[in-house]
């Protein structure tokens, strides 16, 4: 049987938010793409993820034609709370930076993007297996995979690897051609999702003698809470009542009085790690999002970094197809990585500030206490946190790396 072979301008491996967004941005520039995804469409749309969007991310999503849901259902936040042993400090994002963030779940972003692609007729292969990349240094690289009981091949001008940390794209880069940096944290986040109103109208990041906690939300009627836990924690040891009680202790009495409890819709443990692959381009392959970098969720940067990568790459590809300009493609990795490392630094800083480490010395504890005291009493420190939280501005990828 003849192997089906398609031709496109950009083959996108991965149909999560980064791949879907990149395809939408390319669509508006008249650039053809095909999406290859190993999971089913229902699985992709059903994954529960966080969603604190920087203002720049909201602007990119709006440009991609998926801003309607954001505008109707997104919750605009002008600040967030830091809590230390029950004492609250509001980081006033709008006053300190003139900008806000928007709470809108990654699940909803993905659904909006999927609906837009169905309406425009984007070619998508879901439940693809055996994905492999070929001839990345040639003018016509290709992707092979199995789908529907057949072996397929897609030839393209470029390949975008948007297939996450465990995907095939980064692994297709020879090991001696990529530099990888990783920090694995000795704890995770135990999260509970419940259909109850949030305890506060903004997010609360709390540190206490019992460990870290986060009060967040997906909507005005759906709440998401987290507590720091061991990575190997047994979920069965955390019935709903115990988790709600522990959240109240860590968030402090002022916040606990506003918590509405309810049955868990979802409960899970997420490990925390920082990871960067400094080779975001190899030949005609470009890595996007989690395929190239992971951040701990403390700084709310994961989805925003993926959106930034899609923005940079779509801009560079748009210039290439419109004017045969290669500067953006050549600069993509350097420009994206500068943003990535700054977000890694911020996420690392907040994670260290708000979590308990078993191996922390007395000196470490005193430094952490001094840092919290400095933040609570210094507007300059608060402005620095606010500036990073709302998102650093995009560079001009076409200006070169």
C-alpha positions in Angstrom: 0.0 0.0 0.0 1.3 3.5 -0.9 2.2 5.6 2.1 0.0 8.8 2.1 2.2 11.9 1.8 1.1 15.4 2.4 2.9 18.7 1.8 2.5 21.8 4.0 4.5 24.8 4.9 4.7 24.2 8.7 4.2 20.8 10.3 3.2 21.2 13.9 3.8 18.3 16.3 1.6 18.7 19.3 -2.0 19.8 19.4 -2.0 21.4 22.9 -2.3 25.2 23.4 1.1 26.1 22.0 0.6 24.1 18.8 -3.0 25.3 18.3 -2.1 28.9 18.9 0.9 28.8 16.5 -1.3 27.3 13.8 -3.9 30.1 14.4 -1.3 32.8 14.1 0.1 31.3 11.0 -3.4 31.0 9.5 -3.9 34.7 9.8 -0.7 35.3 7.9 -1.9 32.9 5.1 0.6 30.2 6.1 -0.5 26.6 5.8 0.1 24.1 8.6 -0.9 20.6 9.7 -1.2 19.5 13.4 -0.1 16.1 14.6 -1.2 15.1 18.1 -0.8 11.8 19.9 -3.9 12.2 22.1 -7.6 12.3 21.2 -9.3 15.7 20.8 -11.4 15.0 23.8 -8.4 14.3 25.9 -6.6 17.5 24.8 -9.7 19.6 25.5 -10.3 17.9 28.9 -6.9 18.4 30.5 -7.2 20.6 33.6 -4.5 23.2 33.8 -4.0 26.6 35.4 -4.6 29.8 33.6 -3.3 33.2 34.8 -2.7 35.1 31.6 -0.4 38.0 31.3 -1.7 41.1 29.4 0.6 40.3 26.5 -0.7 36.8 26.3 -4.3 38.1 26.2 -3.3 40.4 23.3 -1.7 37.5 21.4 -4.8 35.3 21.9 -7.1 38.1 20.8 -4.9 38.6 17.6 -5.3 34.9 17.0 -9.1 35.4 16.9 -9.9 33.6 20.1 -10.5 36.6 22.4 -14.3 36.4 22.7 -14.4 33.8 25.5 -11.6 35.6 27.3 -13.5 38.9 27.1 -16.8 37.4 28.3 -15.6 35.0 31.0 -12.0 36.0 31.9 -11.6 37.5 35.4 -9.4 40.6 35.3 -7.2 40.9 38.4 -5.4 44.1 39.4 -3.3 42.4 42.1 -2.8 39.3 44.2 -2.1 38.6 47.9 1.1 37.4 49.5 0.4 35.8 52.9 3.1 35.0 55.5 1.9 33.2 58.6 -1.6 34.8 58.2 -0.4 38.3 57.5 -1.6 39.6 54.1 0.2 41.9 51.6 -1.5 42.9 48.4 0.8 43.3 45.4 -1.1 46.0 43.5 -0.2 45.1 39.9 -2.3 47.8 38.3 -0.9 50.6 40.5 2.7 49.4 40.4 2.8 48.6 36.6 -0.3 50.0 35.0 -1.2 46.4 33.9 -3.4 43.5 35.0 -3.6 39.7 34.6 -6.6 37.7 33.5 -7.7 34.4 35.1 -8.9 32.1 32.3 -8.2 28.4 32.5 -5.9 26.7 30.0 -8.7 24.2 29.4 -10.9 27.1 28.2 -8.1 28.5 26.0 -7.6 25.1 24.4 -11.3 24.7 23.8 -11.5 28.1 22.2 -8.5 27.3 19.9 -9.9 23.9 18.9 -13.3 25.5 18.0 -11.6 28.1 15.9 -9.6 25.4 14.0 -12.6 23.3 13.4 -14.4 26.4 12.0 -11.5 27.2 9.7 -10.9 23.6 8.6 -7.3 23.1 9.9 -6.1 19.7 9.1 -5.4 17.9 12.4 -4.3 14.3 13.0 -5.3 13.2 16.5 -4.3 9.8 18.1 -1.2 9.7 16.0 1.5 7.3 17.2 5.1 6.5 16.3 5.9 10.1 15.5 9.4 10.5 14.0 11.2 13.5 12.5 13.5 13.3 9.5 16.0 15.4 7.5 15.9 18.3 9.9 18.9 19.9 8.2 17.5 19.7 4.7 15.2 22.1 2.9 12.3 19.7 3.2 12.2 18.0 6.5 9.4 15.6 7.2 7.4 13.9 9.9 6.2 10.3 9.8 3.5 8.8 12.0 0.8 6.2 12.2 -2.8 7.2 12.1 -6.0 5.3 11.5 -4.1 2.1 10.7 -2.0 3.7 8.1 1.6 5.1 7.9 1.6 8.8 7.0 4.4 11.2 6.0 4.2 15.0 5.9 6.8 17.1 4.1 7.2 20.7 5.2 9.4 23.7 5.0 9.7 23.8 8.8 8.7 21.7 11.8 7.5 23.2 15.0 7.9 20.9 18.0 5.0 21.8 20.4 4.7 18.3 21.8 5.7 18.9 25.4 8.5 17.6 27.6 8.0 13.9 26.7 7.5 14.5 23.0 9.5 13.3 20.0 10.7 16.8 18.9 13.4 17.6 21.4 14.6 14.0 21.4 15.2 14.3 17.6 18.0 16.8 18.3 21.3 14.9 18.7 22.3 14.9 22.4 25.6 16.6 21.6 23.8 19.5 19.9 21.6 20.5 22.9 22.4 21.8 26.3 19.9 21.0 29.1 19.6 22.5 32.5 17.3 21.1 35.3 16.4 21.6 38.9 14.1 19.1 40.5 12.3 20.3 43.7 12.0 17.9 46.7 8.2 18.5 46.9 5.0 18.8 44.9 1.6 20.5 44.9 -1.5 18.6 46.1 -4.4 20.3 44.3 -8.1 20.2 44.7 -10.7 21.5 42.2 -14.2 22.2 43.5 -17.4 23.9 42.4 -17.4 26.4 45.2 -17.0 30.2 45.1 -13.4 31.4 45.7 -12.4 32.5 49.2 -11.1 35.8 47.8 -11.5 37.8 44.7 -7.8 37.5 43.9 -5.1 34.8 44.2 -3.4 34.3 47.5 0.1 32.8 47.7 0.8 31.8 51.3 3.8 30.6 53.2 3.5 29.3 56.8 5.3 27.1 59.3 3.2 24.3 57.9 4.3 24.9 54.3 3.0 26.6 51.1 -0.6 27.0 50.0 -2.3 28.7 47.1 -5.9 29.9 46.8 -6.9 30.4 43.2 -9.9 30.0 41.0 -11.2 29.1 37.5 -14.3 31.2 37.6 -16.6 32.9 40.1 -18.1 29.5 41.0 -15.1 27.1 40.6 -12.1 27.2 43.0 -8.6 25.6 42.8 -6.5 25.2 45.9 -3.0 23.8 46.4 -0.8 22.8 49.3 2.9 21.8 49.3 3.3 18.1 49.9 5.8 15.3 49.5 6.1 14.1 45.9 5.3 10.6 46.9 2.3 11.6 49.0 -0.5 9.1 49.1 -3.7 10.8 47.7 -5.8 8.4 49.7 -4.4 9.8 52.8 -6.0 13.2 51.9 -9.7 12.9 52.0 -11.5 16.2 51.2 -12.2 17.2 54.9 -8.5 16.8 55.8 -7.4 18.9 52.8 -9.8 21.7 53.4 -8.7 21.8 57.1 -5.1 22.0 56.1 -5.7 24.7 53.6 -7.4 26.8 56.3 -4.4 26.4 58.6 -1.8 27.4 56.0 -3.8 30.3 54.6 -4.5 31.7 58.0 -7.7 32.5 60.0 -8.4 35.7 58.0 -8.6 33.8 54.7 -9.9 30.5 56.2 -13.1 32.2 57.3 -14.0 32.8 53.7 -13.4 29.3 52.4 -16.4 27.4 51.1 -15.8 23.7 51.2 -17.3 21.1 48.8 -16.6 17.7 47.1 -13.5 17.5 44.9 -14.1 17.4 41.2 -10.4 16.6 40.7 -7.5 15.9 43.1 -3.9 15.4 42.0 -0.3 15.8 42.9 2.0 17.7 40.6 5.8 17.5 41.0 7.8 20.8 40.6 10.8 21.2 38.5 12.7 23.8 36.4 14.0 22.8 33.0 15.5 24.5 30.0 16.8 23.1 26.7 19.0 25.9 25.3 18.8 24.5 21.8 15.3 25.7 20.7 16.3 25.5 17.0 18.0 22.7 15.2 18.1 23.0 11.4 14.5 23.5 10.3 13.1 22.3 13.7 11.9 24.9 16.2 10.9 24.0 19.8 7.9 25.7 21.4 6.6 25.7 24.9 7.1 22.7 27.2 9.2 20.9 24.6 11.9 23.4 25.4 11.2 24.6 29.0 9.4 23.8 32.2 8.8 26.2 35.1 7.4 25.5 38.5 3.8 26.8 38.7 4.6 29.3 41.5 5.1 32.2 39.1 2.2 31.4 36.7 4.6 31.4 33.7 4.2 28.0 31.9 1.3 28.9 29.6 2.5 32.4 29.1 6.0 31.3 28.0 4.4 28.9 25.5 2.3 31.8 24.1 5.4 34.0 23.9 7.2 31.3 21.9 4.3 30.9 19.5 4.2 34.7 19.1 8.0 34.9 18.3 8.0 31.9 15.9 4.8 33.0 14.0 6.3 36.5 13.6 9.6 35.1 12.3 7.8 32.7 9.9 5.5 35.5 8.7 8.5 37.6 7.8 10.1 34.7 6.0 7.1 33.9 3.8 6.2 37.5 3.2 9.7 38.9 2.4 12.1 36.0 2.4 13.5 37.5 5.6 15.5 35.0 7.8 16.6 37.3 10.6 13.6 36.3 12.8 14.2 32.6 12.3 17.9 33.0 13.1 17.1 35.0 16.2 14.2 33.0 17.5 16.1 30.8 20.0 18.1 33.6 21.5 15.2 36.0 21.9 12.9 33.3 23.3 15.5 32.0 25.7 16.1 35.4 27.2 12.5 35.6 28.1 12.5 32.0 29.3 15.5 32.4 31.7 13.9 35.5 33.2 10.7 33.6 33.9 12.8 30.7 35.3 14.5 33.1 37.6 11.2 34.6 38.9 9.6 31.2 39.3 12.7 29.9 41.1 12.7 33.0 43.4 9.1 32.7 44.4 9.3 28.9 44.9 12.3 29.4 47.2 10.6 32.2 49.1 7.3 30.5 49.7 8.1 26.8 50.2 9.7 24.9 53.1 12.8 22.9 52.2 13.7 20.0 54.5 17.4 20.7 54.1 17.2 24.4 54.9 19.7 25.5 57.5 19.0 28.1 60.3 20.9 30.6 58.1 18.6 29.8 55.2 15.5 30.3 57.3 16.8 33.7 58.6 17.5 34.8 55.0 14.0 33.8 53.9 12.4 35.6 56.8 14.5 38.7 56.0 13.5 38.6 52.3 9.8 38.3 53.2 10.1 41.2 55.6 11.8 43.3 52.9 9.1 42.6 50.4 6.4 43.4 53.0 8.0 46.8 53.8 9.5 47.9 50.4 7.5 49.2 47.5 10.6 48.8 45.3 10.6 45.1 46.1 6.8 44.9 45.5 7.2 46.6 42.1 9.9 44.1 41.0 7.6 41.2 41.8 4.7 43.0 40.1 6.7 43.7 37.0 7.7 40.0 36.6 4.3 38.7 37.5 2.4 40.7 34.8 5.0 39.6 32.2 8.1 41.3 30.8 7.5 42.9 27.4 8.1 41.0 24.2 11.2 41.7 22.3 11.2 42.4 18.5 12.4 39.0 17.1 12.8 40.6 13.7 15.5 43.0 15.2 17.8 40.0 15.5 19.1 38.1 18.5 
